[in-house]
Amino acid sequence: MPTCGSGGHRETWPVRSRRLRGWLRRRYYEETGEALASAAVRSALDLLEARAQFDAPERSVHVRVAAHADRLYLDLADDRWRAVEIGTEGWRVIAAPPVRLRRPEGMLALPEPRPGGSIEALRPMLNLADRNDFVLVVAWLLASLRPVGPYPLLAVSGEQGSAKTVLSKLLRALIDPNTASVRALAREQRELSIAANNGHLLAFDNLSVLPTWLSDALCRLASGGSFALRRLYTDDEEVLFEAARPILLNGIEDVISRADLADRAIFLTLAPIAEEQRRSEAELWREFELARPAILGALLDALAEGLRELPRVRLERLPRMADFALWATACETALWPAGTLACAYEANRKAAVVDAIEADPVAACVREIMAERSTWTGSAAELLRGGADLPADGALSRGSGWPQNPRALAGRLRRAQTPLRAIGIEIGFSRQGHGGSRVIKMHTRFESSVSTVSGVRSSAYHPTPPTANVSADSCVELAVPHPTKNASVARNNDADGADANVAAAPT
């Protein structure tokens, strides 16, 4: 992937790309006034490829964001190939970044950021239910501006007309605008790999179902993983792709049903928009374009704060996405009081656990069984019969999602271990006796954890009164940013949640 000079700046393009071919033809025409023959173009590309492989230093090439020497770089993707350099002392726009940044097809330019802006300018444009959802959206944006993962997946749901697609487009336009701002679901792993290779942020629109293979692939992509695909027109060669990418999904239903992906996700539920509160999309985008440079500047201010504070941040408990929690906690004091993110994230995770259990018939069955006892020991076959004997008109519904044999039930139990542990149910697997019979042991870790599981949802979804301090049983509710220089320590809090006020936003 050679780097060429053009118009007083440096550009980086793949050797066989259309843009590099055009650059060669233009330079030849400028020097000779004649057209460069196709054979000469192929010969020049072969020479450049050989030099790149055998006679040039190896450099990492990045898309949109990069890191180098304790600094972050954000590609503005403008005609002058400028980038924003972010360090502990602040940020600035530079003409020649020390990192190599490539421009895939479809990448659009970011506006030049403007200092002195407020992140609060973004909130009226998003149809979010409450303050905590806005805090989580901003935290997700800050995590997405890092060049390394893991990244939390942002899952947006809501009925038709709740501005899910518009919210997705606005968020992507803030950090990684693209001509295909949202796209349909990938049909195979090759499509997903290509999309991840050609963009920093992936946004999938209007999902109705999430296949099992894609759920597993999104887990790898959010946390950082490798994909191996057969090279086209070969039998024994592979194309390897390794990356981590921020991901956004939206749909009417909550399509995330597997616990491993749900454990990596932030869930937002959008409320419907009343007729008298609707506004045109054109009007919203005009307002957004005017505010976008200042909003981007506010995000960059928070990134600089994060670089300063990250070495000093300590959390009492590390959640599942620990790197995200540490980074967002380091950045938050540029925007609001310390502890605000911990409050919102904890409430979101509690609600996600409840939803994951209710979406899984096996987990719901275990919860119902353990609501009446503190321990249970038996085989998978016995548990399968016991679950079948429970009434199907309550939390259970044994349809297509119910396992048909003990082996399948044991596998589903292993997947349900994480959300069930969050409500106090531990599941263990062992062998007993001379024959090594498989035994399942379940017990509750603390009293009343199962019977009061609905209370978790209740506390997560109902707002608490605003307060100036973060305590063990309350959450900060802010009207304006309140920066502080102290690193944050996580608290175990409840917070308001998902179904509240309707913001003015388009359909």
Salt bridges, closest charged atoms under 4 A:
GLU11 OE2 - HIS9 NE2 2.76
GLU30 OE2 - ARG26 NE 3.78
GLU30 OE1 - ARG27 NE 3.90
ASP46 OD1 - ARG16 NH2 2.70
GLU49 OE1 - ARG16 NH2 2.94
ASP75 OD2 - ARG103 NE 2.78
ASP78 OD2 - ARG82 NE 2.70
GLU85 OE1 - ARG71 NH1 3.89
GLU85 OE1 - ARG92 NE 2.89
GLU89 OE2 - ARG71 NH1 2.61
GLU105 OE2 - ARG18 NH2 2.87
GLU112 OE1 - ARG82 NH1 3.23
GLU120 OE2 - ARG131 NH2 2.83
ASP176 OD1 - ARG64 NE 2.76
ASP176 OD2 - ARG172 NH2 3.43
GLU191 OE2 - ARG187 NH2 2.88
ASP216 OD1 - ARG258 NH2 3.64
GLU237 OE1 - ARG231 NE 3.21
ASP260 OD2 - ARG415 NH1 3.35
ASP263 OD2 - ARG320 NE 3.19
ASP263 OD1 - ARG349 NH1 3.73
GLU275 OE1 - ARG278 NE 3.70
GLU283 OE2 - ARG279 NH2 3.75
GLU287 OE1 - ARG279 NH2 2.36
GLU289 OE1 - ARG292 NH2 3.02
GLU305 OE1 - ARG308 NH2 2.67
GLU305 OE1 - LYS485 NZ 3.60
GLU309 OE2 - ARG312 NH2 3.23
GLU346 OE2 - ARG317 NH2 3.86
ASP355 OD1 - ARG457 NH2 2.14
GLU358 OE1 - ARG457 NH2 3.30
ASP360 OD1 - ARG412 NH2 2.83
GLU426 OE1 - ARG421 NE 3.23
GLU426 OE2 - ARG445 NE 3.07
ASP494 OD1 - LYS350 NZ 2.49
